[in-house]
Structures are given as structure tokens and as C-alpha cells.
Amino acid sequence: MFKTIKQSLLLLVIPLLTFAVNAADFTDGKHYQTIENAKSETPKVTEFFSFYCPHCYQFEPIAIALENSLPEGAEFEKSHVNFLGGLPAQVQSNLSYAYIIAQQAGKGKQVAAQIFDSIHKKKANLAEIKDVKKLLELNGISEKEFDQSMSSMLVIAAEKKMQEQQELFGKLGALTGVPTFIVNDKYKINVRELKSQAELESLVKYLLEK
């Protein structure tokens, strides 16, 4: 799974000539997979990812560009998973909480970038909660604010939603690794079949309207 994602990433980041992509070019079962699940009431793209995943780190510029390309009214949602091997689920969930708390403070993107850099550039695994708190403190979120937010119903509900989504799409066979992009809770993007950022964005727009 991770090998094919890495290969697809290399294809996506190679500069290509601009070309037209028609909806007719996209095939269910090849470019995307229809999931046996109810379609979301509002248009959205969900990226399942992990800060500990090197491919998610490499994919982050692509995810940001995709978010910026979405039509008005479509939401881009990042859902952090806790099922990667090598670290306890609670350690991974600590970063889910950190990301949610940063989002609610209006600092989601800058904290996400710093978490990725800390793990993949500085080789800090952030396995200790004190290290997570220190990282947020560097971004203007004090330890006291962090502790208070951890007991907030809004934060608890947001983290619970991430775990519920993870379990749901895992049982549906749509989430077997990360990064995984799902449109409208109904369509999984088969990234390995896409050859450029433009093709990815066109496919997402097509599925948002489907």
C-alpha cells in the first residue's frame, strides 16, 4: 500500500504539461472506488493521515494544494489516525488532540507543519505528552490552555469523531493505509492511478458533483 502511494507521489510531483481532464476520463474501480456508505449531506474531502507517516509528510504540499483548489462550499477535513505500528495508539492520539486544539485556536496549519517537521526533520517522535505541550507552547498555546482544552467536550467529541471515522472506513475496506482521500464519504481516490496534481483536482471536483 505504502509503496504504491510513494510511487504515485513521485508521479504527482513531476512537472507535467497542462492538459484537459474530462469527467468521462474517470472510471469507477480504477481512478476511484465507490464505497457502500451514505453520501455526506454537504460536499467535503476527508484526508486520513498520520503525522508519523513519512508518505503523509511528503504528500502534505499536494494536500494543501488540493484544499486550495476546492470549489466554494466544499470542506477539506484532515482526520488523524492512530493505527500505525511502532507507537501506542494513545501516543498517536495525543497528536490528534494537539492538532484539534491548534485548529480551535486558529493555528491548525502552522502547528501541523511544525509537528511534521519535528518528527521527520528533527527526528523527535513526540511520544511524551510534555513534548507535545512544549511544541504547542511555542505556538502560543500554554500548558494550562492545553490541559483545559483536553477536558473540553468540543475537543473530546472531535477526537472521538476521528476514531469513529477511522473505524467506519476501515470496516468498509476503504481505509487500509495513509494518506487516503475520501470524497463525500462515498468515493475513495485511487491515487496510484493519477498522473498529476491537475488530474487529482479534476477528479475530486467531479466526485464532489457526482
HELIX and SHEET records of a PDB file:
HELIX    1   1 PHE A    2  VAL A   13  1                                  12    
HELIX    2   2 ALA A   23  ASP A   25  5                                   3    
HELIX    3   3 PRO A   54  SER A   69  1                                  16    
HELIX    4   4 ALA A   89  GLN A  104  1                                  16    
HELIX    5   5 GLY A  108  HIS A  120  1                                  13    
HELIX    6   6 ILE A  129  LEU A  138  1                                  10    
HELIX    7   7 GLU A  143  MET A  150  1                                   8    
HELIX    8   8 MET A  153  LYS A  171  1                                  19    
HELIX    9   9 VAL A  191  GLU A  193  5                                   3    
HELIX   10  10 GLN A  197  GLU A  209  1                                  13    
SHEET    1   A 5 TYR A  32  THR A  34  0                                        
SHEET    2   A 5 TYR A 187  ILE A 189 -1                                        
SHEET    3   A 5 THR A 180  VAL A 183 -1                                        
SHEET    4   A 5 LYS A  44  PHE A  49 -1                                        
SHEET    5   A 5 GLU A  75  HIS A  80  1                                        
END                                                                             
